[in-house]
Amino acid sequence: MNSIRCTQCGAVGLEDGFLLDAGEGSRGFARWVEGALEKGLLGGAKRMGRPRRQIEAFRCPACGHLELFATESTR
C-alpha cells in the first residue's frame, strides 16, 4: 500500500496494479499515447512518432475507483 488518496471517497492506501492489454501483438500492458486518437487506413490507431508513457494503475480498496497515472516514457 502507499499514501495515494482516492479522489472519489478520500480513502488512503490504494492497491498497486496495471492495465492488461491482451490484444494481438501486445506486450501485455497498456500505454498512454500523446494526442487525440487518429485512425489509420486499416482502422488501427496511428501512433508512429508519438510519445508514449507507461500507465500506473491504483485501485481503492474502499470504493473500487481506479486512479491512473502516465509515468515514464516507453519509447
Contacts in CASP RR format, 6 or more apart in sequence:
PFRMAT RR
TARGET T0000
AUTHOR 0000-0000-0000
METHOD contacts of the structure
MODEL  1
MNSIRCTQCGAVGLEDGFLLDAGEGSRGFARWVEGALEKGLLGGAKRMGR
PRRQIEAFRCPACGHLELFATESTR
1 13 0 8 1.000
1 14 0 8 1.000
1 15 0 8 1.000
2 13 0 8 1.000
2 14 0 8 1.000
2 16 0 8 1.000
2 58 0 8 1.000
3 12 0 8 1.000
3 13 0 8 1.000
4 12 0 8 1.000
4 13 0 8 1.000
4 14 0 8 1.000
4 58 0 8 1.000
4 67 0 8 1.000
5 11 0 8 1.000
5 12 0 8 1.000
5 13 0 8 1.000
5 14 0 8 1.000
6 12 0 8 1.000
6 14 0 8 1.000
6 60 0 8 1.000
6 62 0 8 1.000
6 63 0 8 1.000
6 65 0 8 1.000
6 67 0 8 1.000
7 65 0 8 1.000
7 67 0 8 1.000
8 60 0 8 1.000
8 63 0 8 1.000
8 65 0 8 1.000
9 60 0 8 1.000
9 62 0 8 1.000
9 63 0 8 1.000
9 65 0 8 1.000
10 60 0 8 1.000
10 62 0 8 1.000
11 60 0 8 1.000
11 61 0 8 1.000
11 62 0 8 1.000
11 63 0 8 1.000
13 61 0 8 1.000
14 58 0 8 1.000
14 59 0 8 1.000
14 60 0 8 1.000
14 61 0 8 1.000
14 67 0 8 1.000
15 58 0 8 1.000
15 59 0 8 1.000
15 60 0 8 1.000
15 61 0 8 1.000
16 56 0 8 1.000
16 57 0 8 1.000
16 58 0 8 1.000
17 56 0 8 1.000
17 57 0 8 1.000
17 58 0 8 1.000
17 59 0 8 1.000
18 29 0 8 1.000
18 30 0 8 1.000
18 55 0 8 1.000
18 56 0 8 1.000
18 57 0 8 1.000
19 29 0 8 1.000
19 30 0 8 1.000
19 55 0 8 1.000
19 57 0 8 1.000
19 68 0 8 1.000
20 28 0 8 1.000
20 29 0 8 1.000
20 30 0 8 1.000
21 27 0 8 1.000
21 28 0 8 1.000
21 29 0 8 1.000
21 30 0 8 1.000
21 31 0 8 1.000
22 28 0 8 1.000
29 54 0 8 1.000
29 55 0 8 1.000
30 55 0 8 1.000
31 52 0 8 1.000
31 53 0 8 1.000
31 54 0 8 1.000
31 55 0 8 1.000
31 74 0 8 1.000
32 52 0 8 1.000
32 53 0 8 1.000
32 54 0 8 1.000
32 55 0 8 1.000
32 70 0 8 1.000
33 45 0 8 1.000
33 47 0 8 1.000
33 50 0 8 1.000
33 51 0 8 1.000
33 52 0 8 1.000
34 50 0 8 1.000
34 51 0 8 1.000
34 52 0 8 1.000
34 53 0 8 1.000
35 50 0 8 1.000
37 45 0 8 1.000
38 45 0 8 1.000
38 46 0 8 1.000
39 45 0 8 1.000
39 46 0 8 1.000
40 46 0 8 1.000
51 73 0 8 1.000
51 75 0 8 1.000
52 73 0 8 1.000
52 74 0 8 1.000
52 75 0 8 1.000
53 70 0 8 1.000
53 71 0 8 1.000
53 72 0 8 1.000
53 73 0 8 1.000
53 74 0 8 1.000
54 70 0 8 1.000
54 71 0 8 1.000
54 72 0 8 1.000
54 73 0 8 1.000
54 74 0 8 1.000
55 68 0 8 1.000
55 69 0 8 1.000
55 70 0 8 1.000
55 71 0 8 1.000
56 68 0 8 1.000
56 69 0 8 1.000
56 71 0 8 1.000
57 66 0 8 1.000
57 67 0 8 1.000
57 68 0 8 1.000
57 69 0 8 1.000
58 66 0 8 1.000
58 67 0 8 1.000
58 68 0 8 1.000
58 69 0 8 1.000
59 65 0 8 1.000
59 66 0 8 1.000
59 67 0 8 1.000
60 66 0 8 1.000
60 67 0 8 1.000
END
